[in-house]
Amino acid sequence: DERIRSLEADTRKAASKIETLDYRITVTEQSTTSTAGAIRELQSLVSQQAGDIKVVREILQRIEAGQRGGVER
């Protein structure tokens, strides 16, 4: 009888740990999904900035070329 009570107590502890582990895994999965979304958004923003920088560089090169052309005349 005592062994059965001990086994029941151990089973309850194990079940509690499994529930806690299940919760922790769920939270980790949600966090991972959120992090992946944030990384995708960051990649998109960096890509947009790279495009903007390229356009600004081209504009500056044209301005510089125009200024050089005006000085040479």
N, CA, C and O atoms as a Tripos MOL2 file, in Angstrom:
@<TRIPOS>MOLECULE
protein
  292   291    73     0     0
PROTEIN
NO_CHARGES

@<TRIPOS>ATOM
      1 N           0.8280   -1.1980    0.0000 N.3       1 ASP1
      2 CA          0.0000    0.0000    0.0000 C.3       1 ASP1
      3 C           0.8740    1.2630    0.0000 C.2       1 ASP1
      4 O           0.6010    2.2260   -0.7170 O.2       1 ASP1
      5 N           1.9060    1.2310    0.8050 N.am      2 GLU2
      6 CA          2.8300    2.3710    0.8730 C.3       2 GLU2
      7 C           3.5390    2.5800   -0.4710 C.2       2 GLU2
      8 O           3.7450    3.7160   -0.8980 O.2       2 GLU2
      9 N           3.9060    1.4930   -1.1240 N.am      3 ARG3
     10 CA          4.5860    1.5810   -2.4200 C.3       3 ARG3
     11 C           3.6700    2.2000   -3.4730 C.2       3 ARG3
     12 O           4.1220    2.9610   -4.3290 O.2       3 ARG3
     13 N           2.3990    1.8720   -3.4050 N.am      4 ILE4
     14 CA          1.4340    2.4200   -4.3650 C.3       4 ILE4
     15 C           1.3020    3.9230   -4.1670 C.2       4 ILE4
     16 O           1.2660    4.6820   -5.1350 O.2       4 ILE4
     17 N           1.2310    4.3460   -2.9160 N.am      5 ARG5
     18 CA          1.1390    5.7850   -2.6240 C.3       5 ARG5
     19 C           2.3950    6.5090   -3.1350 C.2       5 ARG5
     20 O           2.3090    7.5970   -3.7040 O.2       5 ARG5
     21 N           3.5300    5.9000   -2.9260 N.am      6 SER6
     22 CA          4.7870    6.4840   -3.3870 C.3       6 SER6
     23 C           4.8090    6.5840   -4.9060 C.2       6 SER6
     24 O           5.2300    7.5980   -5.4630 O.2       6 SER6
     25 N           4.3550    5.5280   -5.5720 N.am      7 LEU7
     26 CA          4.2920    5.5430   -7.0280 C.3       7 LEU7
     27 C           3.3120    6.6010   -7.5410 C.2       7 LEU7
     28 O           3.5790    7.2730   -8.5370 O.2       7 LEU7
     29 N           2.1820    6.7410   -6.8570 N.am      8 GLU8
     30 CA          1.2080    7.7600   -7.2450 C.3       8 GLU8
     31 C           1.7990    9.1530   -7.1010 C.2       8 GLU8
     32 O           1.6050   10.0010   -7.9720 O.2       8 GLU8
     33 N           2.5120    9.3950   -6.0200 N.am      9 ALA9
     34 CA          3.1440   10.7010   -5.7920 C.3       9 ALA9
     35 C           4.1930   10.9680   -6.8780 C.2       9 ALA9
     36 O           4.2690   12.0690   -7.4220 O.2       9 ALA9
     37 N           4.9870    9.9610   -7.1790 N.am     10 ASP10
     38 CA          6.0010   10.1120   -8.2260 C.3      10 ASP10
     39 C           5.3520   10.3740   -9.5870 C.2      10 ASP10
     40 O           5.8540   11.1680  -10.3830 O.2      10 ASP10
     41 N           4.2420    9.7020   -9.8400 N.am     11 THR11
     42 CA          3.5240    9.8900  -11.0990 C.3      11 THR11
     43 C           2.9700   11.3030  -11.1990 C.2      11 THR11
     44 O           3.0370   11.9190  -12.2630 O.2      11 THR11
     45 N           2.4220   11.8260  -10.1020 N.am     12 ARG12
     46 CA          1.9090   13.2000  -10.0950 C.3      12 ARG12
     47 C           3.0400   14.1970  -10.3530 C.2      12 ARG12
     48 O           2.8660   15.1560  -11.1050 O.2      12 ARG12
     49 N           4.1930   13.9700   -9.7300 N.am     13 LYS13
     50 CA          5.3450   14.8650   -9.9390 C.3      13 LYS13
     51 C           5.7830   14.8300  -11.3970 C.2      13 LYS13
     52 O           6.0610   15.8680  -11.9960 O.2      13 LYS13
     53 N           5.8430   13.6320  -11.9600 N.am     14 ALA14
     54 CA          6.2550   13.4890  -13.3560 C.3      14 ALA14
     55 C           5.2520   14.1680  -14.2800 C.2      14 ALA14
     56 O           5.6450   14.8330  -15.2390 O.2      14 ALA14
     57 N           3.9690   14.0090  -14.0040 N.am     15 ALA15
     58 CA          2.9320   14.6330  -14.8260 C.3      15 ALA15
     59 C           3.0390   16.1550  -14.7490 C.2      15 ALA15
     60 O           2.8740   16.8470  -15.7540 O.2      15 ALA15
     61 N           3.3140   16.6630  -13.5690 N.am     16 SER16
     62 CA          3.4770   18.1110  -13.3890 C.3      16 SER16
     63 C           4.6670   18.6190  -14.1910 C.2      16 SER16
     64 O           4.5930   19.6720  -14.8240 O.2      16 SER16
     65 N           5.7610   17.8690  -14.1620 N.am     17 LYS17
     66 CA          6.9490   18.2620  -14.9150 C.3      17 LYS17
     67 C           6.6800   18.2220  -16.4140 C.2      17 LYS17
     68 O           7.1570   19.0830  -17.1530 O.2      17 LYS17
     69 N           5.9240   17.2350  -16.8650 N.am     18 ILE18
     70 CA          5.5870   17.1280  -18.2830 C.3      18 ILE18
     71 C           4.7240   18.3060  -18.7130 C.2      18 ILE18
     72 O           4.9350   18.8650  -19.7890 O.2      18 ILE18
     73 N           3.7550   18.6910  -17.8850 N.am     19 GLU19
     74 CA          2.9120   19.8440  -18.1990 C.3      19 GLU19
     75 C           3.7470   21.1160  -18.2710 C.2      19 GLU19
     76 O           3.5530   21.9420  -19.1630 O.2      19 GLU19
     77 N           4.6720   21.2690  -17.3370 N.am     20 THR20
     78 CA          5.5450   22.4370  -17.3340 C.3      20 THR20
     79 C           6.4230   22.4450  -18.5760 C.2      20 THR20
     80 O           6.6130   23.4860  -19.2060 O.2      20 THR20
     81 N           6.9530   21.2900  -18.9220 N.am     21 LEU21
     82 CA          7.7920   21.1810  -20.1120 C.3      21 LEU21
     83 C           6.9880   21.4980  -21.3740 C.2      21 LEU21
     84 O           7.4810   22.1840  -22.2690 O.2      21 LEU21
     85 N           5.7680   21.0050  -21.4430 N.am     22 ASP22
     86 CA          4.9010   21.2770  -22.5900 C.3      22 ASP22
     87 C           4.6550   22.7830  -22.7180 C.2      22 ASP22
     88 O           4.7100   23.3330  -23.8180 O.2      22 ASP22
     89 N           4.3860   23.4390  -21.6030 N.am     23 TYR23
     90 CA          4.1700   24.8840  -21.6040 C.3      23 TYR23
     91 C           5.4300   25.6130  -22.0670 C.2      23 TYR23
     92 O           5.3540   26.5270  -22.8880 O.2      23 TYR23
     93 N           6.5720   25.2160  -21.5490 N.am     24 ARG24
     94 CA          7.8310   25.8660  -21.9070 C.3      24 ARG24
     95 C           8.1490   25.6800  -23.3940 C.2      24 ARG24
     96 O           8.6550   26.5990  -24.0380 O.2      24 ARG24
     97 N           7.8610   24.5150  -23.9300 N.am     25 ILE25
     98 CA          8.0900   24.2690  -25.3550 C.3      25 ILE25
     99 C           7.1700   25.1570  -26.1840 C.2      25 ILE25
    100 O           7.6030   25.7280  -27.1860 O.2      25 ILE25
    101 N           5.9190   25.2790  -25.7840 N.am     26 THR26
    102 CA          4.9630   26.1220  -26.5010 C.3      26 THR26
    103 C           5.4240   27.5750  -26.5020 C.2      26 THR26
    104 O           5.3840   28.2410  -27.5370 O.2      26 THR26
    105 N           5.8540   28.0600  -25.3660 N.am     27 VAL27
    106 CA          6.3350   29.4450  -25.2660 C.3      27 VAL27
    107 C           7.5780   29.6360  -26.1320 C.2      27 VAL27
    108 O           7.7210   30.6630  -26.7960 O.2      27 VAL27
    109 N           8.4630   28.6650  -26.1260 N.am     28 THR28
    110 CA          9.6770   28.7460  -26.9390 C.3      28 THR28
    111 C           9.3400   28.7640  -28.4260 C.2      28 THR28
    112 O           9.9390   29.5190  -29.1920 O.2      28 THR28
    113 N           8.3800   27.9330  -28.8370 N.am     29 GLU29
    114 CA          7.9590   27.9260  -30.2390 C.3      29 GLU29
    115 C           7.3690   29.2680  -30.6440 C.2      29 GLU29
    116 O           7.6540   29.7720  -31.7310 O.2      29 GLU29
    117 N           6.5520   29.8470  -29.7780 N.am     30 GLN30
    118 CA          5.9610   31.1530  -30.0740 C.3      30 GLN30
    119 C           7.0490   32.2210  -30.1770 C.2      30 GLN30
    120 O           7.0110   33.0790  -31.0590 O.2      30 GLN30
    121 N           7.9950   32.1570  -29.2860 N.am     31 SER31
    122 CA          9.1010   33.1100  -29.3060 C.3      31 SER31
    123 C           9.9290   32.9620  -30.5750 C.2      31 SER31
    124 O          10.3300   33.9560  -31.1800 O.2      31 SER31
    125 N          10.1800   31.7310  -30.9720 N.am     32 THR32
    126 CA         10.9460   31.4680  -32.1910 C.3      32 THR32
    127 C          10.2150   32.0070  -33.4130 C.2      32 THR32
    128 O          10.8300   32.6110  -34.2920 O.2      32 THR32
    129 N           8.9220   31.7950  -33.4690 N.am     33 THR33
    130 CA          8.1140   32.3010  -34.5850 C.3      33 THR33
    131 C           8.1530   33.8210  -34.6260 C.2      33 THR33
    132 O           8.2960   34.4160  -35.6950 O.2      33 THR33
    133 N           8.0260   34.4410  -33.4750 N.am     34 SER34
    134 CA          8.0700   35.8920  -33.3920 C.3      34 SER34
    135 C           9.4380   36.4240  -33.8130 C.2      34 SER34
    136 O           9.5280   37.4140  -34.5390 O.2      34 SER34
    137 N          10.4860   35.7710  -33.3600 N.am     35 THR35
    138 CA         11.8470   36.1810  -33.7100 C.3      35 THR35
    139 C          12.0890   36.0390  -35.2080 C.2      35 THR35
    140 O          12.6970   36.9130  -35.8260 O.2      35 THR35
    141 N          11.6190   34.9510  -35.7880 N.am     36 ALA36
    142 CA         11.7820   34.7410  -37.2300 C.3      36 ALA36
    143 C          11.0640   35.8400  -38.0200 C.2      36 ALA36
    144 O          11.5850   36.3240  -39.0250 O.2      36 ALA36
    145 N           9.8890   36.2270  -37.5730 N.am     37 GLY37
    146 CA          9.1590   37.3090  -38.2330 C.3      37 GLY37
    147 C           9.9020   38.6300  -38.1300 C.2      37 GLY37
    148 O           9.9650   39.3910  -39.0950 O.2      37 GLY37
    149 N          10.4590   38.8970  -36.9690 N.am     38 ALA38
    150 CA         11.2240   40.1350  -36.7800 C.3      38 ALA38
    151 C          12.4670   40.1440  -37.6600 C.2      38 ALA38
    152 O          12.8370   41.1850  -38.2030 O.2      38 ALA38
    153 N          13.1120   38.9930  -37.8030 N.am     39 ILE39
    154 CA         14.3020   38.9030  -38.6600 C.3      39 ILE39
    155 C          13.9220   39.1440  -40.1160 C.2      39 ILE39
    156 O          14.6300   39.8550  -40.8290 O.2      39 ILE39
    157 N          12.8140   38.5590  -40.5640 N.am     40 ARG40
    158 CA         12.3630   38.7890  -41.9430 C.3      40 ARG40
    159 C          12.0790   40.2700  -42.1800 C.2      40 ARG40
    160 O          12.4380   40.8180  -43.2220 O.2      40 ARG40
    161 N          11.4370   40.9070  -41.2160 N.am     41 GLU41
    162 CA         11.1350   42.3360  -41.3400 C.3      41 GLU41
    163 C          12.4230   43.1560  -41.3880 C.2      41 GLU41
    164 O          12.5380   44.0940  -42.1770 O.2      41 GLU41
    165 N          13.3770   42.8050  -40.5530 N.am     42 LEU42
    166 CA         14.6610   43.4970  -40.5360 C.3      42 LEU42
    167 C          15.3960   43.3200  -41.8670 C.2      42 LEU42
    168 O          15.9780   44.2700  -42.3910 O.2      42 LEU42
    169 N          15.3660   42.1000  -42.4100 N.am     43 GLN43
    170 CA         15.9900   41.8540  -43.7030 C.3      43 GLN43
    171 C          15.3520   42.7180  -44.7890 C.2      43 GLN43
    172 O          16.0450   43.2550  -45.6520 O.2      43 GLN43
    173 N          14.0580   42.8430  -44.7400 N.am     44 SER44
    174 CA         13.3490   43.6570  -45.7160 C.3      44 SER44
    175 C          13.7560   45.1240  -45.5870 C.2      44 SER44
    176 O          14.0010   45.7920  -46.5910 O.2      44 SER44
    177 N          13.8270   45.6170  -44.3700 N.am     45 LEU45
    178 CA         14.2100   47.0110  -44.1530 C.3      45 LEU45
    179 C          15.6400   47.2730  -44.6060 C.2      45 LEU45
    180 O          15.9200   48.3080  -45.2110 O.2      45 LEU45
    181 N          16.5370   46.3520  -44.3190 N.am     46 VAL46
    182 CA         17.9270   46.5120  -44.7500 C.3      46 VAL46
    183 C          18.0080   46.5120  -46.2700 C.2      46 VAL46
    184 O          18.7610   47.2940  -46.8520 O.2      46 VAL46
    185 N          17.2480   45.6530  -46.9070 N.am     47 SER47
    186 CA         17.2220   45.6040  -48.3650 C.3      47 SER47
    187 C          16.7070   46.9210  -48.9410 C.2      47 SER47
    188 O          17.2520   47.4250  -49.9230 O.2      47 SER47
    189 N          15.6650   47.4740  -48.3380 N.am     48 GLN48
    190 CA         15.1260   48.7560  -48.7950 C.3      48 GLN48
    191 C          16.1540   49.8640  -48.6270 C.2      48 GLN48
    192 O          16.3160   50.7100  -49.5060 O.2      48 GLN48
    193 N          16.8490   49.8540  -47.4930 N.am     49 GLN49
    194 CA         17.8720   50.8700  -47.2650 C.3      49 GLN49
    195 C          19.0090   50.7440  -48.2600 C.2      49 GLN49
    196 O          19.5410   51.7510  -48.7260 O.2      49 GLN49
    197 N          19.3850   49.5240  -48.5870 N.am     50 ALA50
    198 CA         20.4520   49.3140  -49.5700 C.3      50 ALA50
    199 C          20.0380   49.9050  -50.9120 C.2      50 ALA50
    200 O          20.8460   50.5350  -51.5950 O.2      50 ALA50
    201 N          18.7920   49.7050  -51.2850 N.am     51 GLY51
    202 CA         18.2790   50.2880  -52.5310 C.3      51 GLY51
    203 C          18.2760   51.8050  -52.4780 C.2      51 GLY51
    204 O          18.6500   52.4690  -53.4440 O.2      51 GLY51
    205 N          17.8530   52.3500  -51.3450 N.am     52 ASP52
    206 CA         17.8450   53.8060  -51.1830 C.3      52 ASP52
    207 C          19.2590   54.3770  -51.2550 C.2      52 ASP52
    208 O          19.4760   55.4200  -51.8710 O.2      52 ASP52
    209 N          20.2080   53.7100  -50.6380 N.am     53 ILE53
    210 CA         21.5990   54.1690  -50.6630 C.3      53 ILE53
    211 C          22.1360   54.1500  -52.0860 C.2      53 ILE53
    212 O          22.8600   55.0610  -52.4890 O.2      53 ILE53
    213 N          21.7930   53.1370  -52.8370 N.am     54 LYS54
    214 CA         22.2300   53.0450  -54.2320 C.3      54 LYS54
    215 C          21.6910   54.2230  -55.0330 C.2      54 LYS54
    216 O          22.4240   54.8260  -55.8170 O.2      54 LYS54
    217 N          20.4210   54.5540  -54.8420 N.am     55 VAL55
    218 CA         19.8170   55.6770  -55.5550 C.3      55 VAL55
    219 C          20.4830   56.9830  -55.1470 C.2      55 VAL55
    220 O          20.7810   57.8120  -56.0070 O.2      55 VAL55
    221 N          20.7220   57.1830  -53.8670 N.am     56 VAL56
    222 CA         21.3800   58.4040  -53.3850 C.3      56 VAL56
    223 C          22.7820   58.5130  -53.9810 C.2      56 VAL56
    224 O          23.1990   59.5930  -54.4000 O.2      56 VAL56
    225 N          23.5030   57.4010  -54.0190 N.am     57 ARG57
    226 CA         24.8510   57.3970  -54.5950 C.3      57 ARG57
    227 C          24.8010   57.8150  -56.0700 C.2      57 ARG57
    228 O          25.6210   58.6150  -56.5210 O.2      57 ARG57
    229 N          23.8410   57.2730  -56.8100 N.am     58 GLU58
    230 CA         23.7130   57.6320  -58.2260 C.3      58 GLU58
    231 C          23.3900   59.1140  -58.3910 C.2      58 GLU58
    232 O          23.9310   59.7750  -59.2780 O.2      58 GLU58
    233 N          22.5230   59.6280  -57.5520 N.am     59 ILE59
    234 CA         22.1670   61.0520  -57.6140 C.3      59 ILE59
    235 C          23.3990   61.9060  -57.3200 C.2      59 ILE59
    236 O          23.6610   62.8820  -58.0240 O.2      59 ILE59
    237 N          24.1460   61.5460  -56.2910 N.am     60 LEU60
    238 CA         25.3550   62.3030  -55.9440 C.3      60 LEU60
    239 C          26.3860   62.2610  -57.0690 C.2      60 LEU60
    240 O          27.0500   63.2590  -57.3500 O.2      60 LEU60
    241 N          26.5140   61.1000  -57.7090 N.am     61 GLN61
    242 CA         27.4580   60.9940  -58.8240 C.3      61 GLN61
    243 C          27.0380   61.9040  -59.9770 C.2      61 GLN61
    244 O          27.8880   62.5220  -60.6190 O.2      61 GLN61
    245 N          25.7510   61.9880  -60.2380 N.am     62 ARG62
    246 CA         25.2670   62.8700  -61.3020 C.3      62 ARG62
    247 C          25.5020   64.3370  -60.9460 C.2      62 ARG62
    248 O          25.9090   65.1380  -61.7870 O.2      62 ARG62
    249 N          25.2400   64.6670  -59.6950 N.am     63 ILE63
    250 CA         25.4730   66.0510  -59.2460 C.3      63 ILE63
    251 C          26.9470   66.3940  -59.3840 C.2      63 ILE63
    252 O          27.2920   67.4560  -59.9020 O.2      63 ILE63
    253 N          27.8220   65.5000  -58.9230 N.am     64 GLU64
    254 CA         29.2620   65.7390  -59.0180 C.3      64 GLU64
    255 C          29.6970   65.8610  -60.4750 C.2      64 GLU64
    256 O          30.5070   66.7240  -60.8140 O.2      64 GLU64
    257 N          29.1650   65.0050  -61.3290 N.am     65 ALA65
    258 CA         29.5060   65.0710  -62.7560 C.3      65 ALA65
    259 C          29.0380   66.3990  -63.3510 C.2      65 ALA65
    260 O          29.7400   67.0000  -64.1640 O.2      65 ALA65
    261 N          27.8780   66.8430  -62.9530 N.am     66 GLY66
    262 CA         27.3550   68.1250  -63.4270 C.3      66 GLY66
    263 C          28.1970   69.2850  -62.9490 C.2      66 GLY66
    264 O          28.4290   70.2360  -63.6950 O.2      66 GLY66
    265 N          28.6580   69.2170  -61.7100 N.am     67 GLN67
    266 CA         29.5030   70.2870  -61.1730 C.3      67 GLN67
    267 C          30.8660   70.3030  -61.8780 C.2      67 GLN67
    268 O          31.4010   71.3700  -62.1790 O.2      67 GLN67
    269 N          31.4090   69.1380  -62.1310 N.am     68 ARG68
    270 CA         32.6870   69.0540  -62.8420 C.3      68 ARG68
    271 C          32.5300   69.5900  -64.2630 C.2      68 ARG68
    272 O          33.4040   70.2880  -64.7770 O.2      68 ARG68
    273 N          31.4070   69.2540  -64.8860 N.am     69 GLY69
    274 CA         31.1410   69.7350  -66.2380 C.3      69 GLY69
    275 C          30.9710   71.2390  -66.2710 C.2      69 GLY69
    276 O          31.3870   71.8790  -67.2370 O.2      69 GLY69
    277 N          30.3840   71.8110  -65.2640 N.am     70 GLY70
    278 CA         30.1870   73.2510  -65.1830 C.3      70 GLY70
    279 C          31.4780   73.9930  -64.9150 C.2      70 GLY70
    280 O          31.6500   75.1180  -65.3860 O.2      70 GLY70
    281 N          32.3960   73.3870  -64.1660 N.am     71 VAL71
    282 CA         33.6790   74.0200  -63.8520 C.3      71 VAL71
    283 C          34.5660   73.9990  -65.0780 C.2      71 VAL71
    284 O          35.3120   74.9490  -65.3140 O.2      71 VAL71
    285 N          34.5000   72.9410  -65.8610 N.am     72 GLU72
    286 CA         35.3680   72.8060  -67.0240 C.3      72 GLU72
    287 C          34.9650   73.7640  -68.1500 C.2      72 GLU72
    288 O          35.8130   74.1010  -68.9750 O.2      72 GLU72
    289 N          33.7560   74.1990  -68.2160 N.am     73 ARG73
    290 CA         33.2610   75.0670  -69.3070 C.3      73 ARG73
    291 C          33.8310   76.4090  -69.2210 C.2      73 ARG73
    292 O          33.5270   77.2640  -70.0530 O.2      73 ARG73
@<TRIPOS>BOND
     1     1     2 1
     2     2     3 1
     3     3     4 2
     4     3     5 am
     5     5     6 1
     6     6     7 1
     7     7     8 2
     8     7     9 am
     9     9    10 1
    10    10    11 1
    11    11    12 2
    12    11    13 am
    13    13    14 1
    14    14    15 1
    15    15    16 2
    16    15    17 am
    17    17    18 1
    18    18    19 1
    19    19    20 2
    20    19    21 am
    21    21    22 1
    22    22    23 1
    23    23    24 2
    24    23    25 am
    25    25    26 1
    26    26    27 1
    27    27    28 2
    28    27    29 am
    29    29    30 1
    30    30    31 1
    31    31    32 2
    32    31    33 am
    33    33    34 1
    34    34    35 1
    35    35    36 2
    36    35    37 am
    37    37    38 1
    38    38    39 1
    39    39    40 2
    40    39    41 am
    41    41    42 1
    42    42    43 1
    43    43    44 2
    44    43    45 am
    45    45    46 1
    46    46    47 1
    47    47    48 2
    48    47    49 am
    49    49    50 1
    50    50    51 1
    51    51    52 2
    52    51    53 am
    53    53    54 1
    54    54    55 1
    55    55    56 2
    56    55    57 am
    57    57    58 1
    58    58    59 1
    59    59    60 2
    60    59    61 am
    61    61    62 1
    62    62    63 1
    63    63    64 2
    64    63    65 am
    65    65    66 1
    66    66    67 1
    67    67    68 2
    68    67    69 am
    69    69    70 1
    70    70    71 1
    71    71    72 2
    72    71    73 am
    73    73    74 1
    74    74    75 1
    75    75    76 2
    76    75    77 am
    77    77    78 1
    78    78    79 1
    79    79    80 2
    80    79    81 am
    81    81    82 1
    82    82    83 1
    83    83    84 2
    84    83    85 am
    85    85    86 1
    86    86    87 1
    87    87    88 2
    88    87    89 am
    89    89    90 1
    90    90    91 1
    91    91    92 2
    92    91    93 am
    93    93    94 1
    94    94    95 1
    95    95    96 2
    96    95    97 am
    97    97    98 1
    98    98    99 1
    99    99   100 2
   100    99   101 am
   101   101   102 1
   102   102   103 1
   103   103   104 2
   104   103   105 am
   105   105   106 1
   106   106   107 1
   107   107   108 2
   108   107   109 am
   109   109   110 1
   110   110   111 1
   111   111   112 2
   112   111   113 am
   113   113   114 1
   114   114   115 1
   115   115   116 2
   116   115   117 am
   117   117   118 1
   118   118   119 1
   119   119   120 2
   120   119   121 am
   121   121   122 1
   122   122   123 1
   123   123   124 2
   124   123   125 am
   125   125   126 1
   126   126   127 1
   127   127   128 2
   128   127   129 am
   129   129   130 1
   130   130   131 1
   131   131   132 2
   132   131   133 am
   133   133   134 1
   134   134   135 1
   135   135   136 2
   136   135   137 am
   137   137   138 1
   138   138   139 1
   139   139   140 2
   140   139   141 am
   141   141   142 1
   142   142   143 1
   143   143   144 2
   144   143   145 am
   145   145   146 1
   146   146   147 1
   147   147   148 2
   148   147   149 am
   149   149   150 1
   150   150   151 1
   151   151   152 2
   152   151   153 am
   153   153   154 1
   154   154   155 1
   155   155   156 2
   156   155   157 am
   157   157   158 1
   158   158   159 1
   159   159   160 2
   160   159   161 am
   161   161   162 1
   162   162   163 1
   163   163   164 2
   164   163   165 am
   165   165   166 1
   166   166   167 1
   167   167   168 2
   168   167   169 am
   169   169   170 1
   170   170   171 1
   171   171   172 2
   172   171   173 am
   173   173   174 1
   174   174   175 1
   175   175   176 2
   176   175   177 am
   177   177   178 1
   178   178   179 1
   179   179   180 2
   180   179   181 am
   181   181   182 1
   182   182   183 1
   183   183   184 2
   184   183   185 am
   185   185   186 1
   186   186   187 1
   187   187   188 2
   188   187   189 am
   189   189   190 1
   190   190   191 1
   191   191   192 2
   192   191   193 am
   193   193   194 1
   194   194   195 1
   195   195   196 2
   196   195   197 am
   197   197   198 1
   198   198   199 1
   199   199   200 2
   200   199   201 am
   201   201   202 1
   202   202   203 1
   203   203   204 2
   204   203   205 am
   205   205   206 1
   206   206   207 1
   207   207   208 2
   208   207   209 am
   209   209   210 1
   210   210   211 1
   211   211   212 2
   212   211   213 am
   213   213   214 1
   214   214   215 1
   215   215   216 2
   216   215   217 am
   217   217   218 1
   218   218   219 1
   219   219   220 2
   220   219   221 am
   221   221   222 1
   222   222   223 1
   223   223   224 2
   224   223   225 am
   225   225   226 1
   226   226   227 1
   227   227   228 2
   228   227   229 am
   229   229   230 1
   230   230   231 1
   231   231   232 2
   232   231   233 am
   233   233   234 1
   234   234   235 1
   235   235   236 2
   236   235   237 am
   237   237   238 1
   238   238   239 1
   239   239   240 2
   240   239   241 am
   241   241   242 1
   242   242   243 1
   243   243   244 2
   244   243   245 am
   245   245   246 1
   246   246   247 1
   247   247   248 2
   248   247   249 am
   249   249   250 1
   250   250   251 1
   251   251   252 2
   252   251   253 am
   253   253   254 1
   254   254   255 1
   255   255   256 2
   256   255   257 am
   257   257   258 1
   258   258   259 1
   259   259   260 2
   260   259   261 am
   261   261   262 1
   262   262   263 1
   263   263   264 2
   264   263   265 am
   265   265   266 1
   266   266   267 1
   267   267   268 2
   268   267   269 am
   269   269   270 1
   270   270   271 1
   271   271   272 2
   272   271   273 am
   273   273   274 1
   274   274   275 1
   275   275   276 2
   276   275   277 am
   277   277   278 1
   278   278   279 1
   279   279   280 2
   280   279   281 am
   281   281   282 1
   282   282   283 1
   283   283   284 2
   284   283   285 am
   285   285   286 1
   286   286   287 1
   287   287   288 2
   288   287   289 am
   289   289   290 1
   290   290   291 1
   291   291   292 2
@<TRIPOS>SUBSTRUCTURE
     1 ASP1         2 RESIDUE 1 A ASP
     2 GLU2         6 RESIDUE 1 A GLU
     3 ARG3        10 RESIDUE 1 A ARG
     4 ILE4        14 RESIDUE 1 A ILE
     5 ARG5        18 RESIDUE 1 A ARG
     6 SER6        22 RESIDUE 1 A SER
     7 LEU7        26 RESIDUE 1 A LEU
     8 GLU8        30 RESIDUE 1 A GLU
     9 ALA9        34 RESIDUE 1 A ALA
    10 ASP10       38 RESIDUE 1 A ASP
    11 THR11       42 RESIDUE 1 A THR
    12 ARG12       46 RESIDUE 1 A ARG
    13 LYS13       50 RESIDUE 1 A LYS
    14 ALA14       54 RESIDUE 1 A ALA
    15 ALA15       58 RESIDUE 1 A ALA
    16 SER16       62 RESIDUE 1 A SER
    17 LYS17       66 RESIDUE 1 A LYS
    18 ILE18       70 RESIDUE 1 A ILE
    19 GLU19       74 RESIDUE 1 A GLU
    20 THR20       78 RESIDUE 1 A THR
    21 LEU21       82 RESIDUE 1 A LEU
    22 ASP22       86 RESIDUE 1 A ASP
    23 TYR23       90 RESIDUE 1 A TYR
    24 ARG24       94 RESIDUE 1 A ARG
    25 ILE25       98 RESIDUE 1 A ILE
    26 THR26      102 RESIDUE 1 A THR
    27 VAL27      106 RESIDUE 1 A VAL
    28 THR28      110 RESIDUE 1 A THR
    29 GLU29      114 RESIDUE 1 A GLU
    30 GLN30      118 RESIDUE 1 A GLN
    31 SER31      122 RESIDUE 1 A SER
    32 THR32      126 RESIDUE 1 A THR
    33 THR33      130 RESIDUE 1 A THR
    34 SER34      134 RESIDUE 1 A SER
    35 THR35      138 RESIDUE 1 A THR
    36 ALA36      142 RESIDUE 1 A ALA
    37 GLY37      146 RESIDUE 1 A GLY
    38 ALA38      150 RESIDUE 1 A ALA
    39 ILE39      154 RESIDUE 1 A ILE
    40 ARG40      158 RESIDUE 1 A ARG
    41 GLU41      162 RESIDUE 1 A GLU
    42 LEU42      166 RESIDUE 1 A LEU
    43 GLN43      170 RESIDUE 1 A GLN
    44 SER44      174 RESIDUE 1 A SER
    45 LEU45      178 RESIDUE 1 A LEU
    46 VAL46      182 RESIDUE 1 A VAL
    47 SER47      186 RESIDUE 1 A SER
    48 GLN48      190 RESIDUE 1 A GLN
    49 GLN49      194 RESIDUE 1 A GLN
    50 ALA50      198 RESIDUE 1 A ALA
    51 GLY51      202 RESIDUE 1 A GLY
    52 ASP52      206 RESIDUE 1 A ASP
    53 ILE53      210 RESIDUE 1 A ILE
    54 LYS54      214 RESIDUE 1 A LYS
    55 VAL55      218 RESIDUE 1 A VAL
    56 VAL56      222 RESIDUE 1 A VAL
    57 ARG57      226 RESIDUE 1 A ARG
    58 GLU58      230 RESIDUE 1 A GLU
    59 ILE59      234 RESIDUE 1 A ILE
    60 LEU60      238 RESIDUE 1 A LEU
    61 GLN61      242 RESIDUE 1 A GLN
    62 ARG62      246 RESIDUE 1 A ARG
    63 ILE63      250 RESIDUE 1 A ILE
    64 GLU64      254 RESIDUE 1 A GLU
    65 ALA65      258 RESIDUE 1 A ALA
    66 GLY66      262 RESIDUE 1 A GLY
    67 GLN67      266 RESIDUE 1 A GLN
    68 ARG68      270 RESIDUE 1 A ARG
    69 GLY69      274 RESIDUE 1 A GLY
    70 GLY70      278 RESIDUE 1 A GLY
    71 VAL71      282 RESIDUE 1 A VAL
    72 GLU72      286 RESIDUE 1 A GLU
    73 ARG73      290 RESIDUE 1 A ARG
